[in-house]
Amino acid sequence: MSLSNFRESQIFELISEAAEEVGQPAYVVGGYVRDYYLDRLDTNNELDIDFVTVGSGITLAQRVAKKLNTKQIAVYRNFGTAKVNHAQYDLEFVGARKESYNRASRKPVVENGSLRDDQERRDFTINAMSWSLNKENYLDLIDPFNGMQDLSDKIIRTPLDPQKTFDDDPLRMMRAIRFATQLNFQIEQKTFDAIKNMAERIEIVSKERIVAELNKMVMAKVPSKGFSLLFFTGLLHHIFPEMVELHGVKEVDGIRHKDNFWHTLQVLDNVSQTSDNLWLRWAAIMHDIAKPPTQRFSKEHGWTFHGHDALGASMAKRIFRKMGLPLDARLQYVQKLVRLHLRPIALANEEVTDSAIRRLVFEAGDEFEDLMKLCRADITSKNDAKVARYLRNFDHVEERVKEVEEKDHIRNFQPPLDGIEIMKLLNLSPGRTVGNIKNDIQNAILDGVIPNTKEAALEYLHQIKDNYLS
């Protein structure tokens, strides 16, 4: 391999020298090697590069840090690893090892091993390739499981029997699907079948590790591929059963509803074409999550899902907690979009009043633009004329929003009179009455009864005070 082919030639030469000085063979392994051949190395951001040495990873890391004249080294003696930070690189060193597992745990019993032992414990052939940093075969590719061929064929395959690979570490099943999604690869049939057979083993993996893999799938270019594979392997049934409940179509009197599982995946893909916001993508995943429990049929209305927006916002918190997703402002953002996702659609179906626009803008606040992205993504009809009509109507809604905002400045507004001012003006003590008056003024502004000014609010307060003081 020509050293001119990549930026890291000087780093590799330095590590090669350090390895020779401590008398330990060393190799570049894992994701860096894979991504080099896929032309996926992110040269604009910090690069993680993994190295294996036959001997002590800590000893090699310490020598590398000394040669780099840096004190940016973290040592993890319990794991026999060390990490050196230098320039835009995170350089991680570990001693070659072999592992054995207890079926009840993902924590292996680790022993020192050879390079071959270390490559055998890797999850997939495309991650088991390495480059030598030793003088006798410097930068030669060591590929005992034909990872290069699998890269060429776009295949995800385990180095050893997949049954053993996944039994040892069930998280690798999620990783197989994640890599297939990110790289647009296929999972080799024997490997795929092993995931199906062992899906329940995912139960022993922590929710934090599972959701980390899931979020990487969500952020892929076409995330529906990951969720489809999770569904067909049975993994989704264990990690996100509420989403599985969306699958299927019921029919009564010849009337069917759409399959909300595949609809949700289409919405997710649509959103992914317009935004890299992880939480907007999660809002797409969650927007119809409450349709199964709200599903009803009547001869008059056919299939309905009344209230699935409000119930879905409520379910989001329970699902986020169970899955280990954040319960902070990111959850609130998802809940808001789920709760409001039908509102622009309703407005698109009717003559839009200023009052309806004010209330939508007030409730959506800074998330209005993201809400409209979700609503546009939610139009998945195969009827092109219907889709075009909805999108035109959304254009009209957005135009009306601009008009109302320029005139009324409603987004994220606070009522011109706060509770303290109301108490002083009316000589009231803190309590429900103060809140009711404040809400009355807010509603008057949103309904267009009075303009959004303090003067108008004071005059309106004078008009309504007797209703609350009598």
N, C-alpha and C positions, 0 to 999 in steps of 0.2 A: 504494500500500500504506500502511496506517495504521501509524505508528510505535508505536502502543500495542499492536501485535500481538506484539511480542517484546522481550526484555530488552536486546538489544544496540544499541538505538537511539542511546545516547550514544556508544558505541564507534564506530559507523558514522559519526556526525556528526563526531567528532574526526578519523577517518581521511580523511573527505571534505575537511575543512579542510586537513589535512596535504598531501593530494594536490594541492589547488589551490595551496598555498604553493610546492611544488616544481615545479609546472607539468606534472604527469603525470596523465592519466586513470586512475582506479582502479575496481576492481570486486570484489564478493564472488563467489566461485566455488565450485563443487564440492559437497562433501558437506553443508555447512551449508545451502545453498539447497535441495538435494534433501530433506534431513531436515526442514527447516522445513515443506515442503508435505506431507510424510508424517506430520507430528506425531511425529517420532522424536528430537527434540533432547533430549539428556540434561541437564536443568537441575540435576541433583544433583552432577554431576562436572565436571571441567575440560573445557572445550570447545575443540576445534581449529577455527579458522576460517582459510580460505585467501583470499588477496587477490592479484589480478593487476593490474599497472600497466603501461601502455605507456611504458616507460622503465626505470629502475633500481629493482629491488625493494629493493636495499640502501639506496639513498638515501631511499626512502619510509619504510622501516622505521626508519631513524635519525631522521627527522623525527617519526614517530609516538612513538618512545621518548622523545624530548625533550619532546613535548607532554604525555606521560603522566608525565613526571618520574621515569622509571625507567632503571636501568642493566642491567635484565634483558633484554639483547639478545644474540643469537648470530648472527654473520655467517659465511656460507659463500661466500667469494668465488669458489671454483672452480665453484660451481653458480649463482652470481648470486642467491642467496636469503638471507633473514634471518628470524629468528624473535624475536618480542617476547613475553615473559611478563608478564602483568598480571592481577592478581586471579585469577579462575578461567579465564582465557583464555590459549591459545597462539595467537598471531596470526602467521601465516606469510605472507611477502611474496615475490613473484617477478615478474620482468619478463615481459611477454607474449613468447612465443617460438614459433618453428616448428622442427620437428625432422626429420632424415633419419637413416636407419638403415643399418647394414651387417648383412647377414643372419646373420653369424656372431656377433653380439653384440647385447645389449640396450642398450648405451650409444649414445645418439644423438649426432649432430652437431647442435649447437644454434645457432640464429641468432635475433637479435631479430626480433620479428614484431608483428602487430596482434592485437587481441582476437579477431578471427575466426580467425586462425592458431592462437591458443592454444586456442580452443574446438574446432577441428578435430582437435587432437592428443589431446583427451580420450578416455577409453576408451569411455564409453557416453553416449547422449543424456541420460539422467537426471543425469549428472555434468557435462554441458557447459553447463548453465544458469548464468546470472550475474545479479547485480543491479548496476546502475550506482550509483556513489557520487559522480557528477558533478552539479553544480548544475542543469544544463539538463534532466536526466532522472533525478533522484535516486530511487533504489530502483525504477526501472523494470526489469522482467524482460526479459532479452535471451536469447532461446531460438531460435536459428537451426535447430535440428534437431528441433523439436517434442518436446522432453523432457517437457513438461507433459502432452502427450497420452499419451506412453508411461507416465508415472506413473499416469495415470488408467486406462490399459489394462493396467497391471501387466506391462510388457514390458521386457526387456533387449535393447537394440539398439545397434549401433555408429553413430557419427555418419557415418563414411565407409564405404567398402567393407570389410566385416569381414575379408576375405582380407588386405588391406593392414594393417588395424589389428592383427591378430594376428601377421602376419609381422613387423611392426615391433617388437612387444613381446609375445612369446608368453605372458607372465604374465597378460595380459589375459584369456586363455581361462579361467584359474583364477578370476580376479576375476568374470567373467561368471557362473560357476556359484556363486561365493560370494554375490554379490548376489541371485541368483535364490533361493538357499537362505535367506538372512537375511530377505529381503523377501517371500518366497513369491510371486515373479514367475515368468513364463514367459520363456524365451529365444526371441526371434523366430527363425523357421525359417531364414532365410538366415544369421543369426549362428550358430545351432546347427550348421548344415551346415558352415560354415567351421571351427568348432572340430573337428568330426569329421575334416575333410580335412587339418587342420594339427596334429593332436594330437602328432605326433612332434617338432614344433618346441619343445615344452616341455623337451626334453632340454638346451637351451642355457641354461635358467634355473637359478640356484643353488638348492640344496636348502633353504637358509634361507628364501628368498622363497616357495618352494612350500609349505613346512610352515607358514609364517605364515598363508597363505590357507587351508590345510587345517584348521588349528586353529580358525579363525573358523567354518568350516563345522561342525566337530565341536561347537562351542558354540552352534549355532543351535537354535531351538526344536524343529525336526524335522530333525535332521542327515541322516537317510536320504535326503532329497531331494537333497542335495549329492552323496552317494556314488552315487546312482542316475544322476545326470547325468554324473558323472565316468566311470562305467562305460559308459553308452551313447554317450558321445562318444569313448571310447577313451583318455582322459587317464589313467584309473586304471591302465591296463595299463603305462603308462610310469613313473608315480610310486609305485605300490604293487601290483606284480604278484602278491605273495603273497596279497593280498585277492581278486584276480581268480580265483586258483586255487580259491577256495571255491565259485565259481559252477558250477552244473550238477548233474545227478542221474544216477547210474548205476543200472542195473537188471540183476539176475541172477536167473534162475528166477522172474521176476515180482515180486521183492522190491526195493523202491526205498528210498533214504534221502532225507532232506529236503535241499533246496538250502541249503547252509550259508552262502552269500552273503546271501540274502534273510533267513535266520534271524538272521544277525549284525546286519543293519540293523534288524530288529525289536527285538533286544535293546538296541541302541544307543538307539533311540527310547524304549524302556521306561525305561532308565536316565535318559535326559534328562528324563523326567517327574518324577523323584524327586531329581535332584542336578544342581548346576551345577559339579561338580568335573570339570575337564578330564581329569584322569588316570583317574578312574573311568570316564569315557566312553571313554578309550583302552583301558582294560582290557576294556570291552565289545567294542570293535573287535577286540582281540587274543585273546579268550578261546577261540575255536575255530580260530585261525590255523594250527594244526598238524594239523588233521583231514585235509587232502589227503595228506600223507606217511604218516599212520598208518592210512589207510583199508584195511580188509581185509574179505573176504567168506568166510563158511563156511556150509555147509548147517545146521550145528548152531546157530550164533549169529546168522546173517544178517550185516548190516553192523556192523562194530565200528571204533572209533577209539581203541584202547587206548594209553594213554601220551600222548595229545594235550595233556593238561594240563601234564605235565613238559616235553615237547618245545616246547610253545608258550611257556612261560616262558623257555626257552633261545633260541628264535627271536626273542623280543621284543628282546633286546639287539642282535642283528645288524640287525634292521629299524630300531630306533631310531637306531643308528649310521649306517646307510645314508641314512636320511631326514633326519638332522640334528636329531633329537629329543634331549632331555637324557639323559645317561648317569649321572645322580646318583640321589638318593633317590626321585625321581619314577619313574625306570625300575624301581627296586627295588619300589616300591609296585605298579606294574603287573604285574611278574613274580610278586609274591606272590599277587595276586588271580587271575591266570591259573593259577598252580600249584595253588591251593586251590579253584577254583570248582566242582569236582565233589564236594568233601567234604561240604558241607551237603546236597547232593542225595542222596548215599549214605546219610547219617544219616537223612534224611527217609523213606527206604525201609525202615528197620529199627528195631528197638527200640533206643533211644539209651542207651548205657552211659555212666556217669560218666567212664570212662577215655577214651572217644572224644571226649566233650565237652571234657575237660581238654586233650587234645592239639590239638583244633581251636582252642580259645581261646588256648592257648599259641602256636601257630604263626601265627594271624591277628593276635594282639596288638591294637593300637589300630585295625587295619583291619577288625576283625570286623564292625562295623555296615555298612561299605561292601561287604564280601564278601556279606553277606546281601542287600543291595540288588541286587548283580549276580546272585545266584542267583535271586532273585524275578523279575528282568527276563528271565532265561534260560528261563523257562517260557512258551513261545510256541505251545503246542498249540492247535488249533482246537476241541478237545474241552473244553468248559467244565467238565464234571465232573472231568476229569483235572487241569485247572489249579487248581480249587478244592481238590482233594485235596492237591496238592503245597503249596499256600499254607498250608493247615491244618497240614500236617506241618512246614513251616518255622516256623509259630507255635509249635509244640511244641518244636522244636529251640531256639528263642530263649528259651522259658520255662525249659528245662532248663539253658541256659547261665547264666541269672540265678541259678538255684538253686546250681549248682556254683561260680560265681564268689563268691557270698556266703559259701559254706562254705570254699572252698579258696584264693581269691585267686591264681589261676593266671596271669591275663593279664600278659604281659611279665615274669613272675617270673624271678629268678636263683636258682640252687640255693643253699640256706642255707649251704653250705660252698663256699668258693672254692678255687682251686688252691693258693694259698699256705698256707691253713689245712691242707689235706690233706697237703701236703709236710711241714709242721711236725709234724703229729700222727703221721705214719707214717715220718718221717725219710727222705723220698724226694727225689730230684733231679728237676728239670724233665724231662718226657718224656711219652711216649704213655700210660704207666700212669696218670699223674695225670689226664689227660683221660678215660680210660676209667672211672676211679672216679667222677669228677664226672658223667659221662653216666649211670652206673649209678644214682647217687642221684637224678638228674633223672627218669629213667624210672620209678623206684620211686614218686616223688611223682605223676607223671602217671598212672600205672597204679593209684594209690590204695593201694599197698602200705604207704606211710607218709604221715602228714600233712605239710603244707608248713611245718615248723618246724625250727629249728636243733637242738633237743633230739632230735627223731625222726631227723634226718639223722646226728647223732653216734652214736646207738645203732645205726643201720643200718650206718654205716661200720665199727663194731666187729664187726658180724656178717659183713661181706663182705671184710674186709681180708685174711684168709688166702688168699682166692682170687687175690689179686693179688701177695702177698708170697712165696708158696711157690715 
